[in-house]
Amino acid sequence: MPHGALPELARGEQVLATAQEDGSGHWVVLTTWRLFERTAEGDSVVERPWHEVDSGAWDPDEWLLTVDFVDGADPRRWRLRDRTGPGSVPVVLRDRTTASVVLTRAIDLGPRRTARVTVRKVLHTRELVEQVLLGPGARTVDRDLARAVHEARRDVRDQAGLDPDPPQLV
């Protein structure tokens, strides 16, 4: 990996895995606290702390790594076959994403009425943050779903040692 592509690391942060994307030549860099996509010149295309990574999937048949983010930003897809191969990137991605999850509660009231409430740890500071993700087609105006989400939020916040009275969702 070119030295210029390495991100500036915070004190105590370490690079755990890297791989070069086949099409763009960008570098996927996984550190103890963040996920990066970097150009060879050192520009960040993606820079996300692990608690903002919702999920990742490795497709070994296609040599394709896909990452989804909790804020609904477009997923990133990296083909990691020809330049460097995936190395330990898929395993480290799963490990770091999982390490940030403290508690999660799934809510399923039927089709288009699902949600997930999660307390995640900001790995750099160890601060706990709450995330509420509505499932496909779910709507905030669904009163039963809103009530179930509120109850789940109270429960996971209490279990995680946060104030069980959750703030209003925007």
N, C-alpha and C positions, 0 to 999 in steps of 0.2 A: 504494500500500500504506500503510495507516495506520501512523504512527510507533510506536504501541503494540504492533503485531503484530511488529515487528522483534525478532529475538532479540538478546541481549547477545552481542557478538562478542569473541573472544579477540584479543589483540594480533596483528596481521598477517592476521587472518581477514577475508574480504570476502564480501559478498553477490554471487553470480554470476547468479542468476535467481530470479524469483518468479512465481507464478500463483495466482489465487484459485479454489478448488474451487466448483463450481456449487451443489451441494446444501447443504453446511454453511456455506459462506462462509469456511471456514478458508483460511489462506494456506500454500502450499507454498513453502518458502524453501530454496534451495540455496546453500551457502557453499563456500569453498575447502576446508573441513575437515568439514562436517556437512550432514545433511539434516534439515529441520524441517517439521513441520506445526504451525501456530500459529493460535490464535484471534485475532480482531480485538482482544481485550482483552489479548493478550500471554501467554496460557497455552500451554505446549508440550504438544501431543497426542503428537507424535513428536519425538524428538531422537536422532539416530543418527550416529556418525562413519561415514565412507564405507567403512571396512574391514568394517563390520557389515552393509552392503548387499550381498546376494548377487546380485541381478539386478533389472533393470527392463525394462518393455516399454511402448511407446507404440502404441496402437491408433488410427490417424488416422480410421478410419471411425466409431468410437464416441467419439472424443475422450477416451480413457481411458488414464491412466497407472497402471500397476501396479508395485509395488515389493515384492520378497521379501527377507527378512532371513536371515542365516546361522544365527541361533539358532532358526529355525523359528517365530518369532512370526507371528501372523496377517499376511498381506500387507496392504498399504495400497493402496486404489484411489481415485483422484481423477479426477473428470470435469472437464475444463478447457476448456469450450467457450464458455459464454455470458458469464461475468463478465469475464474478462481474456483468454481464449484461453491456449494453452500457452506462447506466447513461445518462449524458448530452453530451457525446462525439460527437455524430452526429450533434447536434445543435451548439455546440461550434466550431466544425470544419467548418461548413458553415459560421458561424459568423466571425471567424478570417480570413478565406480565402477571404470572401467578403470585409472585412474591409481593406484589402490591395489593392483592386482594385480601382484606381482613374478614369481611362477612358479606354474604350476598343472599338475597331473598328473591325468588321468582314468584310472580303473580300471574295466574292463568285463569281468567274468567271466561275463556272460550275464544273463538276466532276473532281477531282484531281487538282483543281485550286483554293484552298481556303487557307486562312491564317487569323491570328488574331494578331492585334497590340494592346498591352496593356501597359498602364503606371501604375505601381504598387508602393505602398508605403512600404518602409522598416519600419515596425512598431516600431522598437526600436529607430531608428534615425530620422524617418520621411523623409528620403531621397527618392526621386523619381527615379525609374529605369524603363527603357523601355524593353519590351519583344516582340519579333516577333516569332510566332509559325506557322509553315506551317502545313496545314491540311494533312490528309492521301493521299499519292501519289503525293503531290505537289512538284514541283522541282524549285530550285533557278534559273535554266536556262530558265524558262518560262518568256520571256521578258514582256508580258502584266501583268502577276502576279507581277513581280518585280517592274514594274512601279506603279501598284496599291498599293503595299505595301509601296513604297517610299512616295506616296502621302498621304496615311493613317498615316504613321509615322510623316510626317510634320504636319499634322492636329492635331493629338492627342498630339504631343509634344508642339505645339503652345498653344493649349487649356489648357494644364497642367502647362504652364509657363516655359517650358524648351526651350532651343535653338531650333527653328523650323528647323534648318538645321541639319538633322540627320547624325551621323557618318556612314561610310560605314559598312555594315554587313560583317562579316568574312565568 
